[in-house]
Amino acid sequence: MTDFYQDQRLNDLFLKSETHFYKNYYCNLHTATLVPFKELSDCNCPSYFKLQLSTSPTYYELSTISTLLISLYSMCTTFSFIIDVTSTQIIFYIGLRSDSNTNCSVQLFQKLFYNKNHRIDISSLHPENINSIVSTTLTPDSTQLTSSFFTDFLNQTKGQCFKFFLFATPLCNTIYNQSANNIQELFTALTPFRNYECNHHHHHTTTCTDTHTTNTNQSQNTSCTEGKTTTSAHNNSNSCTQALTLNSNKSTSVTVNQNNNTSSNKGNADTLNNSLSNTNANQCVKSDTETHSTGITDLTINSTRYQTENRRAQMLITQATQLLDYYHATFKLPLYTFNTFVTACDLPTALLANSTYINLLPTQPLYNTFINTWSQNCEDFEVIKCALLNLQLPKFCLSFPEKLYFDLGLPVTSSSLSDLIYNILSYTPEAPTSSTQDSSSNI
């Protein structure tokens, strides 16, 4: 589980997967640099033919498209099926260009269609009126096509004037196998990250601490008071009173009172007081604290093993599985890189035709559908327009994260392409009224 989060390889795998599976750079062409296509020599200049079929195309005429595609694949010839839609008519064209010798491809085409088609000049397509281009990158599913596909397409774009280019460029087996090997390597590298296991541990710990404190405060006071009082008193008292009365009955009375009072008080008092006080204070303070800590660890481990899905890795693995199945089923078949372009005088018309086409055409769940738009005010518009009219897919270059060259287009079998074109050619156009004028020159 730790490796899952710390392993930088997983992010690298995601980046590579976006390149091989989703091709996100199709949605971010503003970050890409357009690579100018090489100048064409006279021997491999594109050839355009106006396809002339009978009013009711026979099965032979329609099935010849399949034979043509298989033959062009072996000759490394780019095939383009062009539909010129105007307000009054629909004209079909076929364009051929080979890197080696276009003349051989032209002779093969003319032979298969019994010279019922005549070569035209590129001016017949009115390239001067192409002011906007919309590209759609998808993988069509011919098994889900309905017989009314092209009829519904025309009904929903009725009154609009535009051109529809279906490009098919032969895909080299070496490149195709290398792409399949890259996807297989990514699939193998991503598989361990589909699910990752995790052990869930639940720990329960109980700790008990017991603290016991004893405080003792003992105080002893002893007070002893001893008092002794001794009083000694000794009193001596003498009292003597003498009274003499002389009474004479004479005329003269003489009274003589003699009082002799002698008092003698002699005392001796001694007081002895002994007081003895003895205080003895004895205080004893005792504090006894006892702490008893008991750590009881009750470890309960609940270990649960479960799997968590890595949704991003799972999504990429699903995509890789679909691609590998498709590659294994088609690696021996003639394969083309397929793309479509809608050109019109204005961008709304091109977008309307392109969106209608996407909504009506069933696609396989191999790659996402990508839409790219260019208008006349784009810097590289003329380069893309020139590549388109020379039957070449525009090539782009990415400088980040690494220099990467790529063409617009995804692998599709020749049989799937022939089924698509067969369905379109089976459409029986309505005869225009005499009052309706051909407005093909307006586009």
Sequence and secondary structure as in RCSB ss.txt:
>XXXX:A:sequence
MTDFYQDQRLNDLFLKSETHFYKNYYCNLHTATLVPFKELSDCNCPSYFKLQLSTSPTYYELSTISTLLISLYSM
CTTFSFIIDVTSTQIIFYIGLRSDSNTNCSVQLFQKLFYNKNHRIDISSLHPENINSIVSTTLTPDSTQLTSSFF
TDFLNQTKGQCFKFFLFATPLCNTIYNQSANNIQELFTALTPFRNYECNHHHHHTTTCTDTHTTNTNQSQNTSCT
EGKTTTSAHNNSNSCTQALTLNSNKSTSVTVNQNNNTSSNKGNADTLNNSLSNTNANQCVKSDTETHSTGITDLT
INSTRYQTENRRAQMLITQATQLLDYYHATFKLPLYTFNTFVTACDLPTALLANSTYINLLPTQPLYNTFINTWS
QNCEDFEVIKCALLNLQLPKFCLSFPEKLYFDLGLPVTSSSLSDLIYNILSYTPEAPTSSTQDSSSNI
>XXXX:A:secstr
 HHHHH THHHHHHHHHIIIII GGGGGGGGSEEE      GGG  EEEE    SS  HHHHHHHHHHHHHHHHT
TEEEEEEEEE SS EEEEEEEEESS HHHHHHHHHHHTTT SEEE GGGG GGG  EEEEEE  B GGG  TTHH
HHHHHHTTT  EEEEEEEEE  HHHHHHHHHHHHHHHHHHGGGSEEEEEE       EEEEEEEEEEEEEEEEEE
EEEEEEEEEEEEEEEEEEEEE   SSS   EEEEEEEEEEEEEEEEEEEEEEEEEEEEEEEEEEEEEEE      
   EEEEEE HHHHHHHHHHHHHHHHHHHHTTS EEEEEEEEEESSHHHHHHHHHHHHHHS B TTS  EEEEEE
TTSTTHHHHHHHHHTT   EEEE SSS EEEES EEEEHHHHHHHHHHHHT       TT    GGG 
